[in-house]
Amino acid sequence: MKDLKQETIVNFLKTYGFVFPNSEIYGGLANAWDYGPLGVLLKNNIKQVWWREFVTKSPNACGLDSAIIDNPRVYKASGHLANFSDPLIDCKECKQRFRADKLIEEFAPDANVSEASSFEVLEKTIADHHIKCPACGKENWTQIRKFNLMFKTFIGVTEEAESTVYLRPETCQPIFVDFMQIQRTTRMKLPFSVCQIGKSFRNEITPGNFIFRTREFEQMEIEYFTYPEDSMKDFDVWQAKIHSFLFDVLEMNKENLKDKEIPKDELSHYSKRTVDIYYRFPHGFSELWGQAHRGTHDLSSHTKESGKELCYVEPDGTKIVPEVVEPSVGCDRLFYAICCDKYDVENLENDETREVFRLPYVLAPYKVAVLPLATKLSEQAREIFNTIINKNISAAFDVSGSIGKRYRRQDAIGTPYCITFDFDSVEKKTVTIRDRDTMKQEVIKIEQILEYFANK
């Protein structure tokens, strides 16, 4: 569907139980969302497919599930305490706070600035372009200052400096800290990857655009450890793997995705090279998936801070500090991109339309819905439903409303196939299977149902 509006997709996902506003009965919490009954199924499917493609099917890969709270020295070594900040600017009139670079990006898109621009450059750009406060319309700004994005909390019963800890802002650092234990216990040889799915937390100044930018989010990250001389070549290999995952596995529309090479003067302090994959969200093209060449920055930094050598030892005793290629994607952003990509309103005959959620079979919350044509057929139809779910096939059972309305409901939530159990099913032991995308129907024997879906 072209020109999808954010309001449309948000209302769709709320209506059908994919995403709910957090704490809604108490007035909500700004930019916080809960995944509903269908949303959690879709999100789990995304994570499972990612894990299958990048861990299970990879010959030299393993996983990690690390703690959310780490020793604070981890983030001193990684540079987060010193560098993980955004340029904060306040409106003196209404006291609203904004990210300076995002203000410029929105109201002076042609200005030559980036996240790496100095505060002086950002302040001059805001002044030169007479950027006004989006909240009150006044042009009366404070000076820009650093705002650290780390969520701070305390361990123990006292709130003192020595008891300060942080919620992790990304999932990758524990992988570097545990590098020697991972390599020793798995005995993997270079090159190899360590993968993790987990929650991260960032005290964003301006979260928004639905689930695109939130303060609590889930990351799916890979740290690929490789020989220094192979790292740039491996970077390109991983970029191709990401493309294959997006296009071949998730079946996303290529027209909605594009690569953006980050200029050298805009790279993060740890990066030798970064390529971001942008998706055409309702609010515009924005970052979906990032791949960074982190070099030896992390292992070397943690070696220096901890005094413990983090390296790979060759069979001949040679010590190597591997270089790291990091493909990283936010599960929530990928969820949002998939929803935007697969939502469609199809024009039918007689000036009718239908909402269709064209999710690939592997991602669909329910693979099949069992629909008894009449209430009196429910008990026999449920026997088929029980057979399907006992074979670990996610399925729905729906007996409410006309068969046409039930077809439309399943189309809208992305169910690829509907099984209609009618009066012929009792006499002839057959069912009708309807395809979501084509709406074509075919009749098969009840005994063939499991074989039919095994081939999907």
C-alpha positions, 0 to 999 in steps of 0.5 A, a space after each residue: 500500500 502506497 503512502 501509508 500514514 502512521 495513524 492508519 498502521 497504528 490504529 490497525 495494530 491496536 484494533 487487532 491486538 498487535 500493539 497496545 498503549 502501555 498503562 492506558 487505563 492510567 492515561 498511558 506512559 509517553 512512547 511506551 507500548 505493549 505487544 498484545 496477543 497477536 503482536 507477541 506471536 509475530 514478534 516471537 516469530 521474527 526473533 525465531 526466524 532471525 535466530 534460525 538464519 544467523 545462529 542455528 543455520 550458521 556453522 560457527 555461531 553461538 548465542 548468549 543471554 547476558 544480564 541487563 545490569 553490568 559492572 559500571 566499569 564495562 561502560 567506562 571502558 566502552 566509552 558510554 559514560 563519556 560519549 553516549 550522549 545527545 545534544 540537548 537544547 531547551 526552549 526557554 519559553 515553554 521549557 520543552 526539551 529537544 535533540 538539537 540535531 533532530 530539530 535541524 533535520 526536521 526544520 532545516 533538512 538542507 543544512 550540512 550537519 550530522 550527529 558528529 557536528 560540534 555544539 557550536 555548529 549546531 547552535 549556529 545552524 539553528 540561529 541561521 535558519 531561525 528554527 522555532 520551538 515546535 511546541 510554542 513557536 518561540 525562538 528562544 533557546 538555551 545553549 546546547 549541552 550533553 545529555 547522557 542516554 544511560 539509565 542510572 539506578 542503584 544497587 543496595 539500600 543507599 543511593 550513593 555514587 559507589 552503588 551506581 549502576 546502569 541499565 545496558 544501552 546495548 546488548 553487545 558489550 557483555 559479548 566482548 566482556 565474556 569473549 574469553 569464556 565463550 571461546 574457551 567453552 565452545 572451542 570455536 576457531 576464528 572466524 566465529 559469531 556470537 549472537 544475542 537477543 535482549 532488552 536495552 534501555 536508552 533515556 531518549 530525549 525525543 522518543 516517538 514515531 510509534 515503536 520506531 524510537 522508544 526508551 525500552 527496546 529489544 535488540 538482535 545483535 551479532 558480533 562477528 570475530 574475524 582475522 584483521 586482514 579479512 575484516 573488510 571483505 567479511 563486512 561486505 559478506 555480512 551486508 549481503 547476508 542481511 539483504 538476503 534475510 530481508 528480501 528472501 526470508 522476510 520477503 520485504 519490498 526492495 523499493 522500500 529499502 536502501 543502503 546508506 554509507 556513513 561518511 568517515 567524518 560522521 562515524 562513531 568513535 569505535 567504527 572503521 566503517 558503518 553502513 545503515 539500511 534505511 526503510 521507508 517508514 510512514 514518517 520517512 526513510 529512517 534507519 532500520 538495520 546498522 552494520 558497523 566495523 568495530 575493529 579491535 576497539 572493544 576487546 582492546 578497551 576492556 583489556 586496558 580497563 580490566 587488566 585481563 587480556 582478551 585475545 584469540 590464541 592460535 594453535 601455535 601460540 600466536 595471540 591475535 586481537 580479532 576485529 569485529 563486524 557487527 550487524 545490529 537490528 532493533 526487533 521493534 523497528 523490524 516489527 514495525 517495518 514488516 507491518 508497514 511493508 505487509 499491510 495492504 488495502 485491496 480493492 475488490 469488485 462492487 466497490 468493496 475493499 478488504 484489509 490484508 496483512 500479507 505476512 510470509 507464512 513463517 511470520 504469520 501469528 496463526 498459520 491457519 484458521 479453522 472455521 466451522 460453517 455452522 455452530 452445530 459443526 463446532 465439535 467436529 471442526 474442533 477435532 481438526 483444530 486440535 490435531 493441527 495445534 498438536 503438531 505445533 502449527 499455530 492456529 485459530 478457531 473462529 465460529 463467530 459471525 458469517 463465514 465472509 466476515 470471518 474470512 475478512 478477519 483472518 485476512 486482516 491479521 495475516 492468517 495465510 489459510 482458512 479451513 472451512 468445515 461444512 456439511 460436506 465435511 461430515 459426509 465426504 470427509 473433506 474440507 475447503 482450504 482458502 488462500 489469503 492472498 489469492 482468495 482461491 479455494 480448494 477441496 482436500 481430504 481431511 486426512 491430507 491436512 497435515 501433509 498439506 501444511 507440512 509442505 508450506 
